[in-house]
Amino acid sequence: MGTATRKPWTAEELDRLPEGWRYEIDEGELVIMAPAGFEHGRLQVRIGRIVGNFVAEHGLGEVAGGEIGFFVRRDPDVLRAPDVAFYSNERLARIRDRKGFPEVPPDLAVEVHDPSEPDLSRKIRQYLEGGVRAVWVVDPDTGTLTRHAPGEEPRVWSAPEAVVEEPVLPGFACRLAELFGEK
């Protein structure tokens, strides 16, 4: 279960925290989350591989996984970490320091739903307000993918044979079952 502290935090302070936990900063509040479980990690890698292979084949940019942190905004810091992030070549060119947390949002942020996450709707809203062009929420419990984008109603894929298409990734299409690792 995620918990938030009451002391204002900045991203620069994260280095002194113990490893083995996942951290984000929400309006200056440190959010501590337990390490991901097996299914969460499996889906994170699977989706990252499928999207990453497509991006590489088409020379569209880069895909990062492992909950890459980026600044949604500063002062107070909002540092979020999607499970998978796609950065187009255009956005990659705007990242000054690739070793730190980019202040450039990804084009696509993917969240594998974790029931212990305190408020996923808040995180989705922050992503979209921060410039993320599309957010996928993949729910292993329901077998669904919900796509959120600015100015659009959420779109839900629920049938395993449904074809997921993503305008942020021109030409991308795959069956929902492939993202979940089903035949």
C-alpha positions in Angstrom: 0.0 0.0 0.0 1.4 3.4 -0.9 1.8 6.0 1.8 2.6 9.7 1.6 4.8 11.6 4.0 4.1 15.1 5.3 7.5 16.7 4.7 8.0 18.5 1.4 10.4 16.5 -0.8 12.4 17.3 -3.9 13.7 14.8 -6.5 17.2 15.7 -5.5 16.6 14.1 -2.1 15.6 10.7 -3.5 19.2 9.4 -3.6 19.4 9.2 0.2 16.4 6.9 0.4 16.8 3.1 0.9 16.7 0.9 -2.2 14.1 -1.8 -2.7 11.1 0.5 -2.7 9.5 2.6 -5.4 9.3 6.3 -4.9 7.4 9.2 -6.6 6.8 12.7 -5.5 3.2 14.1 -5.6 3.0 17.9 -5.0 6.1 17.7 -2.8 4.9 14.7 -0.8 7.0 11.5 -1.0 5.0 8.5 -2.1 6.5 5.1 -1.1 5.2 2.0 -2.8 6.1 -1.6 -2.2 8.2 -3.4 -4.9 6.1 -4.7 -7.8 4.9 -8.3 -7.7 5.6 -10.9 -10.3 2.5 -10.3 -12.6 3.1 -6.6 -12.5 6.7 -7.0 -13.5 5.9 -9.6 -16.1 3.4 -7.3 -17.8 5.7 -4.3 -17.6 8.5 -6.1 -19.4 6.1 -7.7 -21.9 4.4 -4.4 -22.9 7.8 -2.7 -23.0 9.2 -5.3 -25.3 6.2 -5.2 -27.7 6.0 -1.4 -27.8 9.8 -1.2 -27.8 10.2 -3.6 -30.7 7.7 -1.6 -32.8 9.4 1.7 -31.9 12.8 0.3 -32.9 11.6 -1.2 -36.1 10.1 2.1 -37.2 12.7 4.4 -35.8 10.2 6.4 -33.7 12.3 7.1 -30.6 13.0 5.1 -27.4 11.1 3.1 -24.9 12.1 3.0 -21.3 10.9 0.7 -18.5 11.6 0.1 -14.9 9.5 3.0 -13.8 11.5 5.8 -15.3 10.9 9.0 -13.3 10.1 12.3 -15.1 9.0 15.7 -13.8 5.4 16.4 -14.5 6.1 19.8 -13.0 8.4 21.6 -10.5 7.8 23.6 -7.4 6.4 21.7 -5.7 7.8 18.7 -7.4 5.6 16.2 -9.1 7.8 13.3 -10.1 6.0 10.4 -11.6 7.3 7.0 -12.8 5.2 5.1 -15.4 5.9 1.4 -15.8 6.7 1.9 -19.5 7.4 5.2 -21.2 7.7 6.0 -25.0 9.6 9.0 -26.0 9.4 10.2 -29.6 12.6 11.3 -31.4 11.3 14.9 -31.1 10.9 14.7 -27.3 14.2 12.8 -26.9 16.0 15.7 -28.5 14.6 18.0 -25.8 16.1 16.0 -22.9 19.2 17.7 -21.7 20.5 15.2 -19.1 19.7 11.6 -19.7 21.2 10.4 -16.4 18.7 12.4 -14.3 14.9 12.8 -14.3 13.8 14.4 -17.6 11.6 17.5 -17.4 10.2 16.4 -20.7 7.1 14.1 -20.5 6.9 10.9 -22.5 4.5 10.7 -25.4 3.0 7.5 -24.0 2.9 6.4 -20.3 1.9 2.9 -19.4 0.7 2.0 -15.9 0.1 -1.6 -14.9 -2.7 -1.3 -12.4 -1.6 -2.1 -8.9 -4.4 -2.2 -6.3 -2.0 -0.8 -3.6 -1.5 2.4 -5.6 -3.3 5.2 -3.7 -4.9 7.2 -6.5 -4.3 6.2 -10.0 -6.9 8.7 -11.4 -4.9 11.5 -9.9 -1.7 10.2 -11.5 -3.4 9.9 -14.9 -4.7 13.5 -14.6 -1.2 14.7 -13.7 0.3 12.8 -16.7 -2.2 14.4 -19.1 -1.9 17.9 -17.6 1.9 17.5 -17.8 1.9 16.9 -21.5 1.8 13.1 -21.9 -0.1 12.5 -25.1 -1.7 9.1 -24.1 -1.8 7.0 -21.0 -2.5 3.3 -21.0 -3.8 1.6 -17.8 -3.4 -2.1 -18.1 -5.4 -4.1 -15.5 -4.3 -7.7 -15.0 -7.3 -8.4 -12.8 -9.9 -7.5 -15.4 -7.8 -8.2 -18.5 -8.4 -4.7 -19.8 -6.5 -1.8 -21.3 -7.9 1.7 -20.9 -6.5 4.5 -23.0 -6.7 8.1 -21.7 -5.8 11.1 -23.9 -6.3 14.8 -23.5 -9.8 15.9 -24.7 -11.0 12.4 -25.4 -13.2 10.0 -23.5 -11.3 6.9 -22.1 -11.3 4.0 -24.5 -11.4 0.4 -23.1 -10.3 -2.8 -24.8 -11.6 -5.9 -23.0 -11.9 -8.8 -25.5 -8.7 -10.8 -26.0 -9.1 -10.6 -29.8 -9.6 -6.8 -29.7 -7.0 -4.9 -31.7 -5.3 -2.1 -29.7 -4.2 0.7 -31.9 -2.3 3.8 -30.7 -2.2 7.0 -32.6 0.9 8.2 -30.7 2.7 5.2 -32.3 1.7 5.5 -36.0 0.9 2.1 -37.4 1.0 0.3 -34.1 -1.6 -2.5 -33.7 -1.7 -5.7 -31.7 -4.2 -8.0 -30.1 -5.0 -7.3 -26.5 -4.2 -11.0 -25.7 -0.6 -10.4 -27.0 -0.1 -7.6 -24.4 -1.2 -10.0 -21.7 0.8 -12.9 -23.0 -2.1 -15.0 -24.0 -2.3 -17.1 -27.2 
